[in-house]
Amino acid sequence: MSPLHSDQATTWIADLAWLGGPTLASNVRIEVSDGRFSSITAGDPGSHGTRLRGIVLPGLVNAHSHAFHRLLRGKTHRQGGDFWVWRDHMYEVAGSLTPESYEKLATAVFIEMAMAGITAVGEFHYVHHQMGGDPYADSNEMGHVLIRAARRAGIRISLLDVGYFTAGFDDEPLSPVQSRFSDRKGSVWLERVAELTAAYEDDADVVVGLAPHSVRAVPEAVLVEVAERAPTGTPLHIHVSEQPAENRECLNATTLTPTGLLDRVGLLGPHTTLVHATHVTAADIDLIVDAGAGVCYCASTERDLADGIGPAADLAAAGIPLSVGSDSHAVIDIFEEASGIEMHARLASGRRGVFSPHELMEAATVSGSASLGFSSEGLAQGSPADFIVVDPDSPRLAGLSEDTALEMIVFAATASDVRDVFVAGRQIVTDRAHPGWADARKAIDEGWASLRGTPL
Ligand SMILES: [Zn+2]
């Protein structure tokens, strides 16, 4: 049973809808019951049903998010620096969060996502404990906070619960803020996550996954423990090779690349998603392919943090499924993330059309859903009834024609062109408005001011 879904059986009609493949289908009849698509029929809309006011796509999937990073948007550009300088600012925000403030902030961020057409988020969650590392009375308090926030927004959440144990390969002690992220022992972390998983076992809108933070933050012995103890089918996400420094340190410590290390400990598999994979090698790509693992690209963050351009074309040519995430929320726009894969590949290769528009749309929908453990097949019978309506009257889409509509949307539409959003058949955004936004946005408007007050 899904607390999000509507009990009503409903029929909608779409002039144009993306059912997969390179083109859109016309005159599509969409029937929903019990929160799932009971039938999708193209070419014959029938005589009754509610007409949707635009182009219908499956709900967009944001496969990598850290909700609290949203407070840093627009605040860290003056100082310059690199990823590591930005990380110090991010730690300042992480140190300020309480369960009460984080619930408000995450609610606002997830509502912003809903209004951008995102119907499922993968929240890579690591602020678990109090400053200094003591757990809250319920050690999963912060996880429950994020799940409640997603509920308020009306979207699905895959809570990717992070394990974090070391500040680097040489066993540096954790700083007070990093201690908030740490359960100190792998077994304590895995038991905490097992309790969280059990609490949402019967909930179709919530998945709980495991996320060893990175090979920098999780010792090899704990990675082995995860490989041995993770329940079959659990989504497993990990930051990999976002920065060259991580590769160098991992090679020095283990003689292996981060991906090579994950292979050695048995953590590469069909339910594994490597986040970023910006600086992976050709040998790493072979290992990822052999394991059937996926890669999540976060193009807007990777360019914002000057990470570099990952080998997306090589990954795709090898058949590795790609998903996308807005990660640090420099922007929240899944069309931007999807087109960013292609645009970065063009800059790196000097060639256009590395990816087709429908491959990018798959990354933004069905591949992301599989990566998060929701397994939607898009607008297809039996899949969760999560869908969005893109406004063809948007100035950005003037000139749209049926045969090129998909590329027009992928390369020119923005999050603000999403008009209506439905999750499990229930409408959560109408005419670009979400009923919770006006109150929720205060947490973003006031959050930075109460923390610091001036841009960096
Ligand atoms: Zn991340």
Boltz pocket constraint, residues with backbone or C-beta under 6 A from the ligand:
constraints:
  - pocket:
      binder: B
      contacts: [[A, 64], [A, 66], [A, 124], [A, 239], [A, 275], [A, 327]]
      max_distance: 6.0
